[in-house]
């Protein structure tokens, strides 16, 4: 009876928070003009900085990250923190360099901006590849990974007699329908507002986990509470608190040179040129609000290790759950779910479930919204079927495509469990696109005389060279450990810049002039440099504290 009452409380608190997010999002968007292109795809360029920051954070964060990054720290050390703290550098690039130029040009999609510089063929090439990738790979994997994380943490499969396929299928339908309602019928603003509210909930729940877990660890190791738990970690294998891994570390470690090279270049693509991320900033009411959103998000990423990395370290030191983790089929993926199930008290388990559900929803509806935007504005609108269509008709097409893509994702998602390595394949595919897209955008801004065939050439070279790197899988000298894939990014990106520079000199085209369409006020935020210096200081302090010079001594 006690278990039944506990479950009732979990369900009620879960439904309360989830419904509250939906109601607030509906109220915030009820007067929006969703029958216009700007209103539906860019929230009428009205988003304030705090909404942009929350939506950027939640677009990047998924259940797979909560489980995956904490699992990586459980297996290695604090070095996976680089994926969080390192993001502040590229978010500052977005705020200071990329965003002012995007807003000046009135950019609605990244491929549309490419078209103005390099022609319709380049836009169609990247748009088609990205829309297909979003629709048939990203969305199903987001549904699958989110559903599996939910199943692992809350034992949802017990409702179906332990049938994982059925549990994933049901959760995929629920997540797909709810996420689709935000993305398809609410437009970008509904997505951004729900992301912001879920982001607040995530920060609250995320901060609670390590403190609760430290208190439990302290008591289980002979102490009396949180301080004793922290001292236990500090005095037992303090090297787990090191965020600096050797240059030739094996994955999932992140070798320290990549923080400033390969990972930085890869993050430039994700935060500064990836449509599903950048679209939130493009909807800013003015440049100042857009810069606030990017910089605020950078600070939020700096505290990400507290709930995305450190709980994995606690799980490593907690004796009570080691058998559960080590006896599972995939220990690295069980570390975080086992910790949550062990330490989170029933009164807040429903709230945590709602926050996790929101993180899954956010990733799904953000990618779905971007897929609809790019399909409609970059592919359909320029086709013979889209010529002369009104904004209202384009929005209708976008909704139709969103329903189609959502249904396809729901159907494919449960079968991802039978395709071993699909997530790795997806990540590899993203890196096939990352540098060509980034270099093409830089071709618009830096290399204004580069010939129009440049994006095609860079894309072909990258597909061949990066593909060869993955197939050959070279190892670090004197070892059998494959070289980290981001080292390829570290080498190839400077090479491509040199190629574009040489082409600009050898066979220059007419110089491209960046237009100013007057879409929004371009007055920059007056405190941007103050917060930039503070953000860089926070990152530097983090890497000092979690180093052999301090806590990891």
C-alpha positions as CSV (number, residue, x, y, z in Angstrom):
1,X,0.0,0.0,0.0
2,X,2.9,2.3,0.8
3,X,4.5,1.7,-2.6
4,X,1.1,2.4,-4.3
5,X,0.8,5.7,-2.4
6,X,4.3,6.6,-3.3
7,X,3.7,6.0,-7.0
8,X,0.5,8.0,-6.9
9,X,2.4,10.9,-5.5
10,X,5.1,10.5,-8.2
11,X,2.4,10.5,-11.0
12,X,0.6,13.5,-9.5
13,X,3.7,15.7,-9.2
14,X,4.9,14.6,-12.7
15,X,1.5,15.6,-14.3
16,X,1.4,18.8,-12.3
17,X,4.7,20.2,-13.6
18,X,4.2,18.9,-17.1
19,X,0.7,20.4,-17.4
20,X,1.9,23.7,-15.9
21,X,4.6,24.0,-18.6
22,X,1.9,23.4,-21.3
23,X,-0.5,26.0,-19.8
24,X,2.1,28.7,-19.4
25,X,3.4,28.1,-22.9
26,X,-0.1,28.4,-24.3
27,X,-0.8,31.6,-22.4
28,X,2.4,33.2,-23.5
29,X,1.8,32.4,-27.2
30,X,-2.0,32.8,-27.5
31,X,-1.8,36.2,-29.2
32,X,1.0,35.3,-31.5
33,X,0.5,35.6,-35.3
34,X,1.2,32.0,-36.3
35,X,-0.1,32.5,-39.9
36,X,2.9,34.6,-40.9
37,X,6.4,33.2,-41.8
38,X,8.2,35.5,-39.2
39,X,5.6,34.7,-36.5
40,X,5.7,30.9,-37.0
41,X,9.3,30.3,-37.8
42,X,11.0,33.2,-35.9
43,X,8.5,34.0,-33.2
44,X,8.0,37.4,-34.9
45,X,11.7,38.2,-33.9
46,X,10.4,38.9,-30.3
47,X,12.4,36.6,-28.0
48,X,14.1,38.2,-25.0
49,X,17.6,37.2,-23.8
50,X,16.5,34.9,-20.9
51,X,14.2,32.9,-23.2
52,X,16.9,32.5,-25.8
53,X,19.3,31.3,-23.1
54,X,16.9,28.8,-21.7
55,X,15.9,27.5,-25.1
56,X,19.6,27.2,-26.2
57,X,20.4,25.3,-23.1
58,X,17.5,22.8,-23.5
59,X,18.0,22.4,-27.2
60,X,21.5,21.2,-26.4
61,X,20.5,19.1,-23.4
62,X,18.8,15.7,-23.7
63,X,18.3,12.7,-21.5
64,X,21.1,11.0,-23.5
65,X,23.5,13.6,-22.2
66,X,22.3,13.3,-18.6
67,X,22.9,9.6,-18.8
68,X,25.9,9.6,-21.2
69,X,28.1,12.3,-19.7
70,X,27.6,11.1,-16.1
71,X,28.4,7.6,-17.3
72,X,31.6,8.9,-19.0
73,X,32.7,10.6,-15.8
74,X,31.9,7.5,-13.8
75,X,34.3,5.6,-16.1
76,X,37.0,8.2,-16.5
77,X,37.3,11.6,-14.6
78,X,36.0,15.2,-14.9
79,X,37.4,15.6,-18.4
80,X,34.0,15.3,-20.2
81,X,33.3,18.7,-18.5
82,X,35.0,20.2,-21.6
83,X,31.8,19.6,-23.6
84,X,30.0,21.9,-21.1
85,X,32.5,24.5,-19.9
86,X,34.2,24.6,-23.4
87,X,30.9,25.7,-24.9
88,X,31.2,29.2,-23.4
89,X,34.0,30.0,-25.8
90,X,31.9,29.3,-28.9
91,X,28.8,31.0,-27.3
92,X,30.9,34.1,-27.0
93,X,31.9,33.8,-30.6
94,X,28.1,33.6,-31.4
95,X,27.4,36.7,-29.3
96,X,30.2,38.9,-30.6
97,X,30.8,37.8,-34.1
98,X,28.3,35.6,-35.8
99,X,25.0,36.9,-34.4
100,X,25.5,40.6,-35.3
101,X,26.1,39.5,-38.9
102,X,23.2,37.1,-39.0
103,X,20.8,39.8,-37.7
104,X,22.2,42.4,-40.0
105,X,21.4,40.1,-43.0
106,X,18.0,39.2,-41.6
107,X,18.9,35.6,-41.8
108,X,16.0,33.1,-41.3
109,X,17.9,29.9,-42.0
110,X,21.6,29.2,-42.4
111,X,21.2,27.6,-45.9
112,X,19.2,30.7,-47.1
113,X,22.2,32.9,-46.2
114,X,24.5,30.5,-48.1
115,X,22.3,30.9,-51.2
116,X,22.9,34.7,-51.3
117,X,26.6,34.2,-51.4
118,X,27.2,30.9,-53.2
119,X,24.0,30.2,-55.1
120,X,20.8,28.1,-54.9
121,X,22.7,24.8,-55.5
122,X,24.7,25.2,-52.3
123,X,21.5,25.9,-50.3
124,X,19.7,22.9,-51.7
125,X,22.6,20.6,-51.1
126,X,23.0,21.4,-47.4
127,X,19.2,21.9,-46.8
128,X,18.4,18.5,-48.3
129,X,21.1,16.7,-46.3
130,X,20.3,18.3,-43.0
131,X,16.5,17.9,-43.3
132,X,16.9,14.2,-44.2
133,X,19.3,13.8,-41.3
134,X,17.0,15.6,-38.8
135,X,13.9,13.7,-40.0
136,X,15.2,10.1,-40.4
137,X,18.1,10.0,-38.0
138,X,18.2,12.7,-35.3
139,X,14.5,12.6,-34.4
140,X,14.2,8.8,-34.0
141,X,17.5,8.6,-32.0
142,X,16.3,11.4,-29.7
143,X,13.0,9.6,-29.1
144,X,14.8,6.3,-28.6
145,X,17.6,7.5,-26.3
146,X,15.2,9.6,-24.3
147,X,12.8,6.7,-23.9
148,X,15.5,4.3,-22.9
149,X,16.9,6.8,-20.3
150,X,13.4,7.2,-18.9
151,X,12.9,3.4,-18.7
152,X,16.2,2.8,-17.0
153,X,15.7,5.5,-14.3
154,X,12.0,4.7,-13.6
155,X,11.8,1.0,-14.5
156,X,9.0,1.9,-16.9
157,X,9.3,-1.5,-18.7
158,X,7.9,-3.3,-15.6
159,X,4.5,-2.0,-16.7
160,X,4.9,-4.2,-19.8
161,X,6.4,-7.3,-18.2
162,X,10.0,-6.2,-18.8
163,X,9.4,-5.7,-22.6
164,X,11.9,-2.9,-23.5
165,X,10.6,-2.6,-27.1
166,X,7.1,-2.0,-26.0
167,X,8.1,0.4,-23.3
168,X,10.2,2.4,-25.8
169,X,7.4,2.3,-28.3
170,X,4.8,3.7,-25.9
171,X,7.1,6.4,-24.6
172,X,8.1,7.4,-28.2
173,X,4.5,7.9,-29.1
174,X,3.9,10.0,-26.0
175,X,7.0,12.1,-26.4
176,X,6.4,12.4,-30.2
177,X,2.8,13.6,-29.8
178,X,3.5,16.1,-27.0
179,X,6.7,17.4,-28.6
180,X,5.0,17.7,-31.9
181,X,2.2,19.8,-30.5
182,X,4.7,22.4,-29.4
183,X,6.7,22.4,-32.6
184,X,4.0,21.9,-35.2
185,X,1.1,23.9,-33.7
186,X,2.8,26.4,-31.5
187,X,5.7,27.5,-33.7
188,X,9.2,28.6,-32.5
189,X,7.9,30.7,-29.6
190,X,6.0,27.9,-28.0
191,X,9.1,25.7,-28.2
192,X,11.3,28.5,-26.7
193,X,8.9,29.3,-23.9
194,X,8.5,25.6,-22.9
195,X,12.2,25.2,-23.1
196,X,12.8,28.1,-20.7
197,X,10.4,26.7,-18.1
198,X,11.8,23.2,-18.4
199,X,15.2,24.8,-18.1
200,X,14.4,26.3,-14.8
201,X,13.1,23.0,-13.6
202,X,16.1,21.2,-14.8
203,X,18.5,23.6,-13.0
204,X,16.6,23.1,-9.8
205,X,16.4,19.3,-10.0
206,X,20.0,19.1,-11.4
207,X,21.4,21.1,-8.5
208,X,19.5,19.0,-6.0
209,X,20.9,15.7,-7.2
210,X,24.6,16.1,-6.3
211,X,23.8,17.6,-2.8
212,X,21.3,14.8,-2.0
213,X,23.8,12.2,-3.4
214,X,26.7,13.6,-1.3
215,X,24.5,13.4,1.8
216,X,23.6,9.8,1.1
217,X,27.2,8.9,0.4
218,X,28.4,10.5,3.6
219,X,25.9,8.5,5.7
220,X,26.7,5.2,3.8
221,X,30.5,5.6,4.3
222,X,30.3,6.2,8.1
223,X,29.8,9.9,8.2
224,X,26.8,12.1,9.0
225,X,26.0,14.0,5.8
226,X,27.0,16.0,2.8
227,X,30.3,17.3,4.0
228,X,31.5,13.8,4.9
229,X,30.4,12.6,1.4
230,X,32.5,15.3,-0.2
231,X,35.5,14.5,2.1
232,X,35.2,10.8,1.2
233,X,35.5,11.7,-2.5
234,X,38.4,14.1,-1.9
235,X,40.4,11.5,0.0
236,X,39.6,8.4,-2.1
237,X,41.0,8.6,-5.7
238,X,41.1,12.4,-6.0
239,X,42.4,11.9,-9.5
240,X,38.8,11.3,-10.5
241,X,38.4,15.1,-10.0
242,X,40.9,15.9,-12.7
243,X,39.5,17.7,-15.8
244,X,42.7,17.4,-17.7
245,X,43.3,14.1,-19.6
246,X,46.6,13.2,-21.3
247,X,47.0,14.2,-24.9
248,X,46.8,10.5,-26.0
249,X,43.9,9.5,-23.7
250,X,41.4,6.9,-25.1
251,X,37.8,7.8,-25.5
252,X,35.6,8.6,-23.7
253,X,38.3,10.8,-22.2
254,X,38.8,14.2,-23.9
255,X,42.6,14.9,-24.4
256,X,43.4,18.3,-23.1
257,X,44.8,19.8,-26.4
258,X,41.3,19.3,-28.0
259,X,39.7,21.7,-25.6
260,X,41.4,24.5,-27.5
261,X,41.4,23.0,-31.0
262,X,39.2,20.1,-32.3
263,X,36.4,20.5,-29.8
264,X,36.4,24.3,-30.2
265,X,36.1,23.9,-34.0
266,X,33.3,21.3,-33.7
267,X,31.5,23.5,-31.2
268,X,31.7,26.5,-33.6
269,X,29.5,24.4,-35.9
270,X,27.0,23.4,-33.3
271,X,26.6,26.7,-31.5
272,X,27.2,29.2,-34.3
273,X,26.0,27.6,-37.6
274,X,23.7,24.7,-36.7
275,X,20.1,25.6,-37.6
276,X,18.4,24.0,-34.6
277,X,20.6,26.0,-32.2
278,X,21.0,29.3,-34.0
279,X,17.3,29.6,-34.8
280,X,16.6,30.7,-31.2
281,X,19.2,33.6,-31.5
282,X,17.8,34.6,-35.0
283,X,14.4,35.2,-33.3
284,X,15.9,37.8,-30.9
285,X,13.9,41.1,-30.7
286,X,17.2,42.9,-31.1
287,X,21.0,42.3,-31.1
288,X,21.3,43.2,-27.4
289,X,18.8,40.5,-26.4
290,X,20.4,38.0,-28.7
291,X,23.8,38.7,-27.1
292,X,22.3,38.4,-23.6
293,X,20.9,35.0,-24.5
294,X,24.1,33.6,-25.9
295,X,26.3,34.9,-23.0
296,X,23.7,33.8,-20.3
297,X,23.7,30.4,-21.9
298,X,27.5,30.3,-21.7
299,X,27.3,30.8,-17.9
300,X,24.6,28.1,-17.6
301,X,27.0,25.7,-19.5
302,X,29.8,26.5,-17.1
303,X,27.7,25.1,-14.2
304,X,26.6,22.1,-16.3
305,X,29.3,19.8,-14.8
306,X,27.5,20.0,-11.4
307,X,24.6,17.9,-12.7
308,X,26.0,16.4,-15.9
309,X,29.4,15.3,-14.7
310,X,29.8,15.3,-11.0
311,X,27.0,12.9,-10.2
312,X,28.9,10.3,-12.2
313,X,31.9,10.8,-9.9
314,X,29.6,10.3,-6.8
315,X,28.2,7.1,-8.4
316,X,31.7,5.8,-8.8
317,X,32.3,6.2,-5.0
318,X,28.9,4.9,-3.8
319,X,29.3,1.3,-2.6
320,X,25.6,0.6,-2.5
321,X,25.0,0.8,-6.2
322,X,28.2,-0.8,-7.6
323,X,26.7,-4.2,-8.1
324,X,23.7,-2.8,-9.9
325,X,26.0,-0.8,-12.3
326,X,28.6,-3.5,-12.9
327,X,26.1,-6.3,-13.4
328,X,24.1,-4.4,-16.0
329,X,24.5,-4.9,-19.8
330,X,26.0,-1.4,-20.2
331,X,27.6,-0.2,-16.9
332,X,28.5,3.2,-18.4
333,X,24.8,3.8,-19.2
334,X,23.6,2.5,-15.8
335,X,25.7,4.7,-13.5
336,X,23.4,7.8,-13.5
337,X,20.0,5.9,-13.5
338,X,21.2,3.7,-10.6
339,X,22.3,6.8,-8.7
340,X,18.9,8.5,-9.2
341,X,16.9,5.5,-8.2
342,X,19.1,5.1,-5.1
343,X,19.2,8.7,-3.7
344,X,16.2,10.7,-5.0
345,X,13.4,10.6,-2.4
346,X,9.8,9.9,-3.5
347,X,8.4,13.4,-2.8
348,X,10.6,14.9,-5.6
349,X,10.9,11.9,-7.9
350,X,7.8,13.0,-9.8
351,X,9.2,16.5,-10.3
352,X,12.5,15.0,-11.5
353,X,10.6,12.7,-13.9
354,X,8.8,15.8,-15.3
355,X,12.1,17.7,-15.7
356,X,13.7,14.7,-17.5
357,X,10.6,14.4,-19.7
358,X,10.9,18.1,-20.5
359,X,14.6,17.7,-21.5
360,X,13.6,14.9,-23.9
361,X,10.7,17.0,-25.3
362,X,13.0,20.0,-25.8
363,X,15.5,18.2,-27.9
364,X,12.7,16.6,-30.0
365,X,10.6,19.6,-30.6
366,X,13.6,21.9,-31.3
367,X,15.0,19.6,-34.0
368,X,11.5,19.0,-35.4
369,X,10.8,22.8,-35.6
370,X,14.1,23.4,-37.4
371,X,13.4,20.5,-39.8
372,X,10.0,22.1,-40.7
373,X,11.6,25.5,-41.1
374,X,14.3,24.4,-43.4
375,X,12.0,22.1,-45.5
376,X,9.5,24.9,-46.0
377,X,11.7,27.9,-46.5
378,X,14.8,26.4,-48.1
379,X,13.3,23.5,-50.2
380,X,9.5,23.8,-50.7
381,X,9.3,27.6,-51.1
382,X,11.7,27.6,-54.1
383,X,10.3,24.6,-55.8
384,X,7.7,24.8,-58.6
385,X,5.0,23.9,-56.0
386,X,5.9,26.7,-53.6
387,X,6.1,29.6,-56.1
388,X,3.7,32.4,-55.1
389,X,2.5,30.7,-51.9
390,X,1.3,33.0,-49.2
391,X,2.7,32.9,-45.6
392,X,-0.4,31.2,-44.4
393,X,0.0,28.5,-47.0
394,X,3.7,28.0,-46.2
395,X,2.9,27.6,-42.5
396,X,0.3,25.0,-43.4
397,X,2.9,23.1,-45.5
398,X,5.3,23.3,-42.5
399,X,2.7,21.8,-40.2
400,X,2.0,19.0,-42.7
401,X,5.7,18.2,-43.0
402,X,6.0,18.3,-39.2
403,X,3.3,15.7,-38.8
404,X,4.9,13.5,-41.4
405,X,8.4,13.8,-39.9
406,X,7.0,13.2,-36.4
407,X,5.1,10.0,-37.4
408,X,8.2,8.7,-39.2
409,X,10.3,9.3,-36.1
410,X,7.8,7.6,-33.8
411,X,7.7,4.5,-36.2
412,X,11.5,4.3,-36.5
413,X,12.4,5.0,-32.9
414,X,11.7,1.6,-31.2
415,X,13.7,-0.2,-33.9
416,X,16.9,1.8,-33.2
417,X,17.5,-0.7,-30.3
418,X,18.3,-3.3,-33.0
419,X,20.7,-1.2,-34.9
420,X,23.9,-1.5,-32.9
421,X,26.1,1.6,-33.1
422,X,23.4,3.9,-34.5
423,X,24.3,6.8,-32.1
424,X,27.9,6.5,-33.1
425,X,27.0,6.5,-36.7
426,X,24.8,9.6,-36.2
427,X,27.6,11.5,-34.5
428,X,30.0,10.5,-37.3
429,X,27.5,11.8,-39.8
430,X,27.2,15.1,-38.0
431,X,31.0,15.5,-38.2
432,X,30.8,14.8,-41.9
433,X,28.7,18.0,-42.2
434,X,30.2,20.2,-39.4
435,X,33.3,21.6,-41.1
436,X,31.7,22.0,-44.6
437,X,28.8,24.0,-43.1
438,X,31.1,26.1,-40.8
439,X,33.5,26.8,-43.7
440,X,30.7,27.8,-46.0
441,X,29.4,30.3,-43.4
442,X,32.9,31.7,-42.9
443,X,33.1,32.0,-46.7
444,X,30.2,34.4,-46.5
445,X,31.9,36.5,-43.8
446,X,35.6,36.1,-44.2
447,X,36.4,35.0,-47.7
448,X,34.2,37.3,-49.7
449,X,36.1,36.7,-53.0
450,X,36.1,32.9,-52.7
451,X,34.7,31.3,-55.9
452,X,31.2,29.9,-55.8
453,X,32.4,26.3,-56.2
454,X,34.3,26.5,-52.9
455,X,31.6,24.8,-50.7
456,X,31.4,21.9,-53.1
457,X,35.1,21.4,-53.1
458,X,35.5,21.6,-49.3
459,X,32.6,19.2,-48.9
460,X,34.1,16.6,-51.3
461,X,37.5,16.9,-49.7
462,X,36.1,16.6,-46.2
463,X,33.9,13.6,-47.0
464,X,36.9,11.8,-48.6
465,X,39.6,12.7,-46.0
466,X,37.4,12.4,-42.8
467,X,35.8,9.2,-44.1
468,X,39.3,7.7,-44.7
469,X,40.3,8.7,-41.1
470,X,37.3,6.9,-39.7
471,X,37.9,3.8,-41.8
472,X,41.6,3.6,-41.2
473,X,41.3,4.5,-37.5
474,X,44.9,5.3,-36.9
475,X,46.3,4.8,-33.3
476,X,48.3,6.9,-31.0
477,X,52.1,6.3,-31.4
478,X,53.1,3.2,-29.6
479,X,49.6,2.2,-28.5
480,X,46.6,0.3,-29.8
481,X,44.2,3.1,-28.9
482,X,42.5,4.9,-31.8
483,X,43.2,8.6,-32.1
484,X,40.3,10.8,-30.9
485,X,38.2,11.9,-33.9
486,X,38.4,15.5,-32.8
487,X,42.1,15.5,-33.6
488,X,40.9,15.2,-37.3
489,X,38.8,18.3,-36.8
490,X,41.9,20.1,-35.3
491,X,43.9,19.4,-38.4
492,X,41.3,19.7,-41.1
493,X,39.7,23.0,-40.2
494,X,43.0,25.1,-40.6
495,X,43.7,23.3,-43.8
496,X,40.3,24.2,-45.2
497,X,40.8,27.8,-44.2
498,X,44.1,27.9,-46.1
499,X,42.4,26.3,-49.2
500,X,39.7,29.0,-49.1
501,X,42.3,31.8,-48.7
502,X,44.3,30.5,-51.7
503,X,41.2,30.2,-53.8
504,X,40.3,33.7,-53.0
505,X,43.6,34.9,-54.3
506,X,44.1,32.5,-57.3
507,X,40.6,32.6,-58.8
508,X,38.7,35.4,-57.0
509,X,35.0,36.1,-57.7
510,X,33.3,39.4,-57.4
511,X,33.5,40.6,-53.8
512,X,30.4,39.8,-51.8
513,X,29.0,42.7,-49.8
514,X,27.1,41.7,-46.6
515,X,23.6,43.4,-46.8
516,X,21.9,45.3,-44.0
517,X,18.1,44.6,-44.2
518,X,17.2,46.5,-41.1
519,X,15.4,43.5,-39.6
520,X,16.1,44.4,-35.9
521,X,17.9,47.1,-33.9
522,X,21.7,46.3,-34.1
523,X,22.7,48.3,-31.0
524,X,24.9,45.8,-29.0
525,X,24.5,45.1,-25.3
526,X,26.5,47.5,-23.3
527,X,27.6,45.0,-20.7
528,X,28.7,42.3,-23.2
529,X,32.4,42.7,-22.6
530,X,32.0,42.8,-18.8
531,X,30.2,39.5,-18.9
532,X,32.6,38.1,-21.4
533,X,35.6,38.7,-19.2
534,X,33.7,37.3,-16.2
535,X,32.7,34.2,-18.2
536,X,36.3,33.5,-19.3
537,X,37.4,33.9,-15.7
538,X,34.8,31.4,-14.6
539,X,36.1,28.8,-17.1
540,X,39.7,29.4,-16.1
541,X,38.9,29.0,-12.4
542,X,37.0,25.8,-13.1
543,X,40.0,24.2,-14.9
544,X,42.3,25.3,-12.1
545,X,40.1,23.9,-9.4
546,X,39.6,20.6,-11.2
547,X,43.3,20.0,-11.9
548,X,46.3,18.3,-10.3
549,X,47.2,21.8,-8.9
550,X,44.1,21.8,-6.7
551,X,41.4,19.2,-6.0
552,X,43.0,16.4,-8.1
553,X,46.3,16.6,-6.4
